[in-house]
Structures are given as structure tokens and as C-alpha cells.
Amino acid sequence: GSGQTDFGPQLKSMNKQLFTVVAWDPRGYGQSIPPSRDFPPDFFERDAKDAVDLMQALKFKKFSLLGWSDGGITALIAAAKYPTLIHKLVVWGANVSVTQEDVRIYNGIRDVSKWSEKVKKPLEEMYGHKYFAKTCEAWVDGISRFAENSDGNICQELLPDIKCPTFIIHGEKDSLVPQAHAEYIHKHIKGSR
């Protein structure tokens, strides 16, 4: 995805008199190409550091984060590692571990030619079919590697370090991230809602 494909309508309708919004694309996504997207073992930590570095370069002293899916994982890591910078946190569709069941689900989306046109079309328009297909396959491989860690850990140990007000959202029809992940995050971030 990208800020534009995932949040386009929200970004357009946001009250710009009340909010300053920075829609950031991680390396290899959206407006952050080049480089091509890669998935080394620390890609979530790298993305969190890149996001925080960008906000500091833009001279924000404190800011809130809103993240969906991988962006939610990135936001959780940023909130834990940079607690003095993060004012509030909203995450949805995020997970802090990868189970074998998750790997099975991820492998079900590996072949983008099987995706619905409605979901696939905006991504292919942004990236082209070849880049989109290659990146999706690489993502499945990259995120699935976490299942090899103890407890499938991505960033479970960081959750108690999150001190800012945190709101966790999970879609009832989310077919990629089971609800148990949202429940785990809620249970391990003190005061989250």
C-alpha cells in the first residue's frame, strides 16, 4: 500500500485548520521509491526510525501516530522506542507476532493475480504489476520469517514500554490479521483502549 492508496479519502477530508498531517511512505512504497522495497530482519525497526527521523527533520517536537497493518506495527515500535516524542497512538490491523496460522493466511495472498480487481487495481496503477507482485511475494517471505522466532515475536517485548494514550482498532472482517492479535496488544499496553 501507500499513504495515498490506503488513506487517500481520509487525507482529503481531514480538517487542515485543526490538524497537520504527514502521510509517510516507508522505503520502497508509494512516494518513497526508489529504493525498491526490501524486508531485512529489522525492517520494522528501520521503518520506525525512518518515520521518527522524518518528523524530527520536519521540526516536530512531539506528534501522534496513526498506523494500519504494517504501519501499525511500525507505530508501536516507534512509540516504545521514542516515548518522549509520541503524544498519542492509534493502531489497527496490527500484530506483534506471527503464528503458523498467520503464515498460512499470508501465503494465501502471495499470488496477486488471485486478488479481486477492486483491491488490486489501485496498487497496480501505483506500482505496475511486476513491482507490485514482486513486493507482495517479498513481503510474505519477510513477515513469515518472524514465525521462526521464539513465540513468532516481532515486537511483543516492547509493548510495556508504550506509555502514551493508545487506541486499538480491529476490523470484524479483517481476513489477514486475526482478532487475537488486537486483544494481545490491548492486554499488554497499560491503559490502552
C-alpha positions as CSV (number, residue, x, y, z in Angstrom):
1,G,0.0,0.0,0.0
2,S,0.9,3.6,0.5
3,G,-0.4,6.7,2.2
4,Q,-2.4,7.6,-1.0
5,T,-3.9,4.2,-1.7
6,D,-4.6,3.4,2.0
7,F,-5.6,6.8,3.3
8,G,-6.5,8.9,0.3
9,P,-10.1,9.8,1.2
10,Q,-9.2,10.5,4.8
11,L,-6.3,12.7,3.9
12,K,-8.5,14.7,1.5
13,S,-11.3,15.2,4.1
14,M,-9.1,16.0,7.1
15,N,-9.6,19.5,8.6
16,K,-6.3,21.1,7.7
17,Q,-7.1,24.1,10.0
18,L,-7.1,21.7,13.0
19,F,-4.5,19.1,12.0
20,T,-1.1,19.0,10.4
21,V,-0.9,15.6,8.7
22,V,2.2,14.0,7.4
23,A,1.4,10.9,5.3
24,W,4.6,9.0,5.2
25,D,5.5,6.1,2.9
26,P,8.2,3.6,4.1
27,R,11.2,3.0,1.8
28,G,10.0,1.2,-1.4
29,Y,6.4,2.2,-1.0
30,G,4.3,5.0,-2.6
31,Q,6.3,8.2,-2.9
32,S,9.4,6.7,-1.3
33,I,10.6,4.9,-4.4
34,P,13.5,4.5,-5.1
35,P,14.7,2.4,-3.4
36,S,12.9,-0.9,-4.1
37,R,11.2,-2.3,-1.0
38,D,13.1,-4.9,0.9
39,F,12.4,-6.9,4.0
40,P,15.6,-7.5,6.1
41,P,15.1,-8.9,9.6
42,D,14.9,-5.4,11.1
43,F,12.6,-3.8,8.5
44,F,10.0,-2.7,11.1
45,E,12.7,-1.1,13.3
46,R,14.2,0.6,10.3
47,D,10.7,1.9,9.2
48,A,10.1,3.2,12.8
49,K,13.4,5.0,12.9
50,D,12.8,6.5,9.4
51,A,9.4,7.8,10.4
52,V,10.7,9.4,13.6
53,D,13.7,10.8,11.8
54,L,11.4,12.4,9.2
55,M,9.2,14.0,11.9
56,Q,12.3,15.4,13.6
57,A,13.7,16.7,10.4
58,L,10.3,18.5,9.9
59,K,10.9,20.0,13.4
60,F,8.0,18.3,15.2
61,K,8.9,18.1,18.9
62,K,6.0,15.7,19.7
63,F,3.5,14.0,17.4
64,S,0.8,11.4,17.3
65,L,1.0,8.3,15.1
66,L,-1.8,6.5,13.2
67,G,-0.9,3.2,11.6
68,W,-2.7,0.4,9.9
69,S,-1.3,-3.1,9.3
70,D,2.5,-2.9,8.9
71,G,2.2,0.8,9.7
72,G,0.5,-0.2,13.0
73,I,3.5,-2.4,13.9
74,T,5.9,0.4,12.9
75,A,3.9,2.9,15.1
76,L,4.0,0.5,18.1
77,I,7.8,0.2,17.8
78,A,8.2,4.0,17.4
79,A,6.0,4.6,20.5
80,A,8.0,2.1,22.5
81,K,11.5,3.3,21.4
82,Y,10.9,7.0,21.3
83,P,8.4,7.6,24.2
84,T,9.3,11.3,24.7
85,L,8.3,12.1,21.1
86,I,5.0,10.3,20.7
87,H,1.9,12.1,22.0
88,K,-0.8,9.6,21.2
89,L,-1.1,6.3,19.2
90,V,-3.8,4.8,17.1
91,V,-3.2,1.3,15.5
92,W,-5.4,-1.1,13.7
93,G,-4.9,-4.3,11.9
94,A,-1.6,-4.7,13.6
95,N,0.1,-7.7,15.1
96,V,3.2,-8.1,17.3
97,S,3.9,-11.7,16.5
98,V,3.5,-14.2,13.6
99,T,2.0,-17.6,14.1
100,Q,2.0,-20.6,11.7
101,E,-1.7,-19.8,11.1
102,D,-0.7,-16.3,10.1
103,V,1.9,-17.7,7.7
104,R,-0.8,-19.8,6.1
105,I,-3.0,-16.7,5.7
106,Y,-0.1,-14.7,4.2
107,N,0.7,-17.4,1.7
108,G,-3.0,-17.1,0.6
109,I,-2.3,-13.6,-0.7
110,R,1.1,-14.3,-2.2
111,D,-0.2,-14.5,-5.8
112,V,-1.6,-11.1,-6.5
113,S,-3.2,-12.4,-9.8
114,K,-5.8,-14.1,-7.5
115,W,-6.7,-10.8,-5.7
116,S,-10.0,-9.0,-6.5
117,E,-9.8,-6.3,-9.1
118,K,-11.1,-3.7,-6.6
119,V,-8.2,-4.3,-4.3
120,K,-5.5,-5.0,-6.9
121,K,-6.3,-2.2,-9.4
122,P,-5.1,0.9,-7.4
123,L,-2.0,-0.9,-6.3
124,E,-1.1,-2.0,-9.8
125,E,-1.8,1.6,-11.0
126,M,0.6,2.9,-8.5
127,Y,3.4,0.3,-8.8
128,G,2.9,-1.6,-12.0
129,H,2.0,-5.3,-12.0
130,K,5.6,-6.6,-11.9
131,Y,6.8,-4.4,-8.9
132,F,3.6,-5.0,-7.0
133,A,3.7,-8.8,-7.5
134,K,7.4,-9.0,-6.6
135,T,7.0,-6.8,-3.5
136,C,4.0,-8.8,-2.3
137,E,5.9,-12.0,-2.6
138,A,8.9,-10.5,-0.8
139,W,6.6,-9.2,2.0
140,V,5.1,-12.6,2.6
141,D,8.6,-14.1,2.9
142,G,9.8,-11.2,5.1
143,I,6.9,-11.3,7.6
144,S,6.7,-15.1,7.6
145,R,10.3,-15.2,8.8
146,F,9.1,-13.8,12.2
147,A,7.3,-17.2,12.8
148,E,10.8,-18.7,13.2
149,N,11.5,-16.5,16.2
150,S,10.6,-17.6,19.8
151,D,6.8,-17.1,20.0
152,G,6.8,-15.6,16.5
153,N,8.0,-12.4,18.1
154,I,8.1,-9.1,16.1
155,C,8.0,-6.6,19.0
156,Q,6.0,-8.2,21.9
157,E,8.6,-7.2,24.4
158,L,8.2,-3.5,23.5
159,L,4.5,-3.2,24.4
160,P,5.0,-2.5,28.1
161,D,7.3,0.4,27.1
162,I,4.4,2.2,25.4
163,K,3.3,4.9,27.8
164,C,1.2,7.3,25.5
165,P,-2.5,7.0,25.2
166,T,-3.2,4.2,22.8
167,F,-6.3,3.3,20.9
168,I,-6.5,-0.1,19.2
169,I,-8.9,-0.8,16.4
170,H,-9.6,-4.1,14.7
171,G,-12.0,-4.8,11.8
172,E,-14.5,-7.6,12.4
173,K,-14.0,-8.7,8.8
174,D,-10.2,-8.5,8.8
175,S,-9.2,-11.6,6.9
176,L,-5.4,-11.1,7.2
177,V,-5.0,-10.4,11.0
178,P,-7.0,-12.5,13.4
179,Q,-8.6,-10.5,16.3
180,A,-6.4,-12.3,18.9
181,H,-3.6,-10.0,17.8
182,A,-5.5,-6.9,18.8
183,E,-6.5,-8.5,22.1
184,Y,-2.9,-9.3,22.8
185,I,-1.8,-5.7,22.1
186,H,-4.6,-4.3,24.3
187,K,-3.7,-6.6,27.1
188,H,0.0,-5.6,27.1
189,I,-0.3,-1.8,26.7
190,K,-1.3,-0.4,30.0
191,G,-4.3,1.8,29.7
192,S,-4.9,1.1,26.1
193,R,-8.5,1.2,24.7
